[in-house]
Amino acid sequence: MDARSKELEMEPEITVYGKPACVQCQYTCKELDKQHVSYNYIDITVNAVAEEHVKGLGYTAVPVVETGDTNWAGFKPDKIRKFKK
């Protein structure tokens, strides 16, 4: 396995569940971008499966950020900075 493969393997998979008019969602994505952290964004207004997943995690508000076995709701820049590259 080359160094780039190891780097990709170690990079956390981050998913942000949000809605288009959600200010905290926008701040969360901007902070991830600012920290150069790659992530997947899923709009739960057009993805019913994702919306049910968020509800299944126990959340009723967005953004919900999920990475591995960790998840949280709301704009949490302190947690986002832990993923800084």
Contacts in CASP RR format, 6 or more apart in sequence:
PFRMAT RR
TARGET T0000
AUTHOR 0000-0000-0000
METHOD contacts of the structure
MODEL  1
MDARSKELEMEPEITVYGKPACVQCQYTCKELDKQHVSYNYIDITVNAVA
EEHVKGLGYTAVPVVETGDTNWAGFKPDKIRKFKK
1 9 0 8 1.000
11 38 0 8 1.000
12 67 0 8 1.000
12 68 0 8 1.000
12 83 0 8 1.000
13 40 0 8 1.000
13 67 0 8 1.000
13 68 0 8 1.000
14 32 0 8 1.000
14 37 0 8 1.000
14 38 0 8 1.000
14 39 0 8 1.000
14 40 0 8 1.000
14 65 0 8 1.000
14 66 0 8 1.000
14 67 0 8 1.000
14 83 0 8 1.000
15 39 0 8 1.000
15 40 0 8 1.000
15 41 0 8 1.000
15 42 0 8 1.000
15 65 0 8 1.000
15 66 0 8 1.000
15 67 0 8 1.000
16 25 0 8 1.000
16 28 0 8 1.000
16 29 0 8 1.000
16 32 0 8 1.000
16 39 0 8 1.000
16 40 0 8 1.000
16 41 0 8 1.000
16 42 0 8 1.000
16 63 0 8 1.000
16 64 0 8 1.000
16 65 0 8 1.000
17 42 0 8 1.000
17 44 0 8 1.000
17 50 0 8 1.000
17 51 0 8 1.000
17 53 0 8 1.000
17 54 0 8 1.000
17 62 0 8 1.000
17 63 0 8 1.000
17 64 0 8 1.000
17 65 0 8 1.000
17 66 0 8 1.000
18 25 0 8 1.000
18 41 0 8 1.000
18 42 0 8 1.000
18 43 0 8 1.000
18 44 0 8 1.000
18 62 0 8 1.000
18 63 0 8 1.000
18 64 0 8 1.000
19 25 0 8 1.000
19 43 0 8 1.000
19 44 0 8 1.000
19 45 0 8 1.000
19 62 0 8 1.000
20 43 0 8 1.000
20 45 0 8 1.000
22 62 0 8 1.000
22 63 0 8 1.000
24 62 0 8 1.000
24 63 0 8 1.000
24 74 0 8 1.000
24 75 0 8 1.000
25 62 0 8 1.000
25 63 0 8 1.000
27 75 0 8 1.000
27 77 0 8 1.000
28 63 0 8 1.000
28 65 0 8 1.000
28 74 0 8 1.000
28 75 0 8 1.000
28 76 0 8 1.000
28 80 0 8 1.000
29 39 0 8 1.000
29 41 0 8 1.000
31 75 0 8 1.000
31 77 0 8 1.000
31 80 0 8 1.000
31 81 0 8 1.000
32 39 0 8 1.000
32 80 0 8 1.000
32 83 0 8 1.000
35 80 0 8 1.000
35 81 0 8 1.000
35 83 0 8 1.000
35 84 0 8 1.000
35 85 0 8 1.000
36 84 0 8 1.000
36 85 0 8 1.000
37 80 0 8 1.000
37 83 0 8 1.000
37 84 0 8 1.000
37 85 0 8 1.000
42 50 0 8 1.000
43 50 0 8 1.000
44 50 0 8 1.000
44 51 0 8 1.000
44 54 0 8 1.000
44 62 0 8 1.000
45 51 0 8 1.000
54 62 0 8 1.000
54 64 0 8 1.000
57 64 0 8 1.000
57 66 0 8 1.000
57 71 0 8 1.000
59 71 0 8 1.000
59 73 0 8 1.000
61 73 0 8 1.000
61 74 0 8 1.000
62 73 0 8 1.000
62 74 0 8 1.000
63 73 0 8 1.000
63 74 0 8 1.000
63 75 0 8 1.000
64 71 0 8 1.000
64 72 0 8 1.000
64 73 0 8 1.000
64 74 0 8 1.000
65 71 0 8 1.000
65 72 0 8 1.000
65 73 0 8 1.000
65 74 0 8 1.000
65 76 0 8 1.000
65 79 0 8 1.000
65 80 0 8 1.000
67 83 0 8 1.000
72 79 0 8 1.000
END
